[in-house]
Amino acid sequence: MSLPEPIDPRAMRAADTDRDRVADVLREAVAQGRISFDELDERLDQAYAAKTYADLEAITRDLPASGAVTPAAATSTGYPLDRIGGTPGATFSVAIMSSERRRGTWVVPPTYSAFTLMGSIQLDLRQARFSQPEVTIAAYTVMGGVEIIVPDDIEVEVGGIGIMAAFDHSANGPGVPGAPRLKVTGLALMGSVDVKRAAAGQQLGPGRPDPGRPMLSKDQPE
């Protein structure tokens, strides 16, 4: 008895999430000057009309490796499964003329809010679990700072706004196959929101200091 021929993963049907991922890669490419706006429109049309992974791969073939598209079924084990899931605890942090830090093995809820007024908050996600594949952190700061430290293997999308302030978008980018997606939104007014990637064992200095005031430190464990 002959065995069935294996199916080429590239011939598998693509999902809407795969098409959206390619669209993000194309928008990043036009922002970097790799393709023109006319090419962006043309390739976006092709991306949303694509039926298979091979169709999507052809659209990003001439872009950097981060634009590669592979079947989700074939790459779902690229990120540790035990890091996704769990029951989250607190869903917000507030620091008013003080500082707060959340780190260690905590569970990131689907939506987490951080607010500072002349204070600082540090959220360290390097040892955290993610309650679901996509989570959002909404960061708001007035004359203060929010620092979000993310592991270097997850997908990050930063979309916040800075007014007379800095809202750092440099951590934007894909993660390893199967990794969760972190969206960071919010507003910085005369303050800063810093999103940085770091390896689990990498030593980092303290978060941005509260301008002109002594800090009352509050550490939140798991």
matplotlib code that plots the C-alpha trace (Angstrom):
import matplotlib.pyplot as plt

x = [0.0, 1.4, 1.5, -0.1, 2.3, 3.1, 1.4, 3.7, 3.1, 3.4, 0.2, -1.8, -4.6, -3.6, -5.7, -6.7, -4.1, -1.4, -2.6, -2.6, 0.9, 2.1, 0.4, 2.3, 5.6, 4.7, 3.9, 7.1, 9.0, 7.5, 8.4, 12.0, 12.1, 12.4, 9.3, 7.3, 3.7, 2.5, 4.2, 2.6, -0.9, -0.2, 1.2, -1.6, -4.1, -2.2, -1.8, -5.5, -6.3, -3.8, -5.1, -2.1, 1.2, 3.0, 1.0, 2.0, 5.6, 5.9, 4.8, 7.6, 10.3, 12.5, 12.2, 14.3, 14.0, 11.5, 9.0, 9.0, 5.6, 5.4, 2.3, 1.1, 0.5, 4.1, 5.6, 3.2, 5.8, 8.4, 7.4, 7.1, 3.4, 3.7, 4.2, 0.7, -2.3, -3.0, -5.2, -4.2, -4.3, -4.3, -5.1, -3.6, -0.7, -0.9, 2.0, 1.3, 4.5, 5.9, 7.2, 5.9, 7.4, 5.9, 8.3, 8.9, 6.4, 3.2, 0.4, -0.3, -4.1, -5.7, -5.7, -3.4, -3.4, -0.6, -1.0, 1.7, 1.5, 4.9, 5.9, 7.3, 6.1, 8.3, 6.6, 9.0, 7.5, 10.6, 9.5, 5.8, 3.1, 0.6, -3.0, -3.8, -2.0, -2.6, -2.5, -2.6, -0.9, -2.4, 0.2, -0.6, 1.9, 1.8, 5.2, 6.4, 7.6, 6.4, 9.1, 8.0, 10.6, 9.7, 11.4, 13.2, 11.1, 7.6, 5.8, 5.5, 3.3, 3.6, 1.0, 1.0, 1.3, 3.7, 2.9, 5.9, 7.2, 8.7, 6.7, 9.3, 8.3, 11.7, 10.7, 8.2, 8.8, 7.9, 8.7, 9.5, 6.8, 3.9, 4.9, 2.2, 1.6, 1.9, 0.2, 1.2, -1.1, -1.6, -0.4, 2.7, 2.3, 5.5, 6.8, 8.0, 6.9, 9.9, 9.4, 12.6, 13.5, 15.9, 16.9, 15.8, 19.2, 20.2, 20.8, 19.1, 19.3, 16.4, 13.5, 13.3, 13.4, 10.5, 11.5, 12.5, 11.0, 12.2, 10.6, 8.5, 9.2, 6.6, 7.4, 4.7, 5.6, 3.6]
y = [0.0, 3.4, 6.2, 9.5, 12.2, 14.8, 18.2, 21.1, 23.6, 26.5, 25.1, 25.4, 28.0, 31.3, 32.9, 36.5, 36.9, 35.8, 38.4, 41.1, 40.1, 40.6, 43.9, 45.0, 44.0, 45.9, 49.1, 48.8, 48.4, 51.6, 53.5, 52.3, 53.4, 49.8, 50.1, 53.0, 53.9, 52.7, 49.3, 49.3, 49.7, 47.0, 44.5, 45.1, 44.2, 41.1, 40.2, 40.5, 38.4, 35.7, 32.2, 30.2, 30.8, 30.5, 33.5, 35.5, 34.5, 35.8, 39.3, 39.6, 37.6, 40.6, 42.1, 41.3, 37.9, 39.3, 39.5, 35.7, 34.0, 30.5, 28.3, 28.8, 25.1, 24.3, 27.0, 26.9, 25.3, 28.0, 29.8, 27.9, 27.0, 27.2, 30.9, 31.5, 31.1, 31.6, 33.7, 37.3, 39.3, 43.1, 44.9, 48.3, 50.2, 53.8, 56.0, 59.5, 61.2, 57.8, 54.7, 51.3, 48.2, 44.9, 42.1, 38.4, 35.6, 37.5, 37.0, 39.8, 40.3, 40.8, 44.6, 46.3, 50.0, 52.1, 55.7, 58.0, 61.6, 62.9, 59.4, 56.3, 52.7, 49.9, 46.8, 43.9, 41.2, 39.0, 36.4, 37.0, 34.7, 36.0, 35.3, 35.1, 35.3, 39.0, 41.5, 45.3, 47.7, 51.2, 53.6, 57.1, 59.5, 63.2, 64.6, 61.1, 57.9, 54.4, 51.8, 48.5, 45.8, 43.1, 39.8, 39.7, 36.8, 38.3, 40.4, 44.1, 46.8, 50.3, 52.9, 55.6, 59.4, 61.8, 65.5, 67.5, 64.1, 60.8, 57.7, 55.2, 53.0, 51.4, 48.0, 47.4, 44.1, 40.4, 37.7, 34.0, 31.7, 31.2, 34.0, 36.3, 39.8, 42.8, 46.1, 49.2, 52.3, 55.4, 59.0, 60.7, 64.4, 66.1, 62.6, 59.4, 55.9, 53.7, 50.2, 48.2, 44.7, 42.7, 39.1, 37.4, 37.6, 41.0, 43.5, 46.8, 50.0, 51.5, 53.0, 56.7, 58.8, 60.9, 64.5, 66.6, 64.5, 61.7, 58.4, 56.2, 52.7, 50.0, 46.6, 44.3, 40.7, 38.0]
z = [0.0, -1.0, 1.5, 0.5, -0.6, 2.0, 1.5, 0.7, 3.6, 1.1, -0.6, 2.6, 2.8, 4.5, 7.2, 7.6, 10.4, 7.9, 5.4, 8.1, 9.1, 5.5, 5.3, 8.4, 6.8, 3.7, 5.6, 7.5, 4.2, 2.7, 6.0, 5.5, 1.9, 0.6, -1.6, -3.0, -2.1, -5.5, -4.8, -1.4, -2.8, -5.5, -3.0, -0.4, -3.1, -3.8, -0.1, 0.7, -2.5, -1.6, -1.0, 0.0, 1.9, -1.4, -2.7, 0.4, 0.3, -3.3, -2.1, 0.5, -1.2, -2.0, 1.5, 4.6, 6.3, 8.9, 6.1, 5.5, 5.8, 7.0, 7.8, 11.4, 11.7, 10.9, 13.3, 16.2, 18.5, 18.0, 21.2, 24.6, 25.0, 28.8, 28.5, 27.1, 29.3, 33.0, 35.2, 35.4, 38.6, 38.6, 35.4, 36.1, 37.7, 39.0, 40.2, 41.4, 42.5, 43.2, 41.4, 40.7, 39.2, 38.1, 37.2, 37.7, 36.8, 36.6, 34.1, 31.6, 31.2, 27.8, 28.6, 31.1, 31.9, 33.3, 34.4, 35.9, 37.1, 37.9, 38.7, 37.0, 36.2, 35.0, 33.5, 32.9, 30.7, 30.2, 32.7, 32.4, 31.0, 28.5, 29.2, 25.5, 22.2, 21.9, 24.8, 25.0, 27.3, 27.4, 28.9, 29.9, 31.5, 32.5, 33.4, 34.2, 32.6, 31.7, 30.8, 29.2, 28.9, 26.5, 25.7, 22.4, 21.0, 20.9, 18.3, 19.3, 17.8, 19.3, 18.4, 21.1, 20.8, 22.4, 23.0, 24.0, 25.0, 23.7, 22.8, 21.7, 18.7, 18.2, 19.6, 16.8, 15.0, 14.7, 17.1, 16.8, 15.3, 17.6, 19.9, 21.5, 20.1, 22.4, 21.3, 23.2, 22.9, 24.9, 25.4, 26.8, 27.8, 28.8, 29.8, 28.1, 27.3, 26.5, 25.0, 24.8, 24.0, 26.2, 26.7, 29.9, 31.6, 30.4, 33.2, 32.9, 34.9, 36.8, 35.0, 34.0, 37.2, 38.4, 37.3, 40.3, 43.0, 45.4, 44.6, 46.8, 45.5, 45.3, 43.9, 42.7, 42.6, 40.8]

ax = plt.figure().add_subplot(projection="3d")
ax.plot(x, y, z, "-o")
ax.set_aspect("equal")
plt.show()
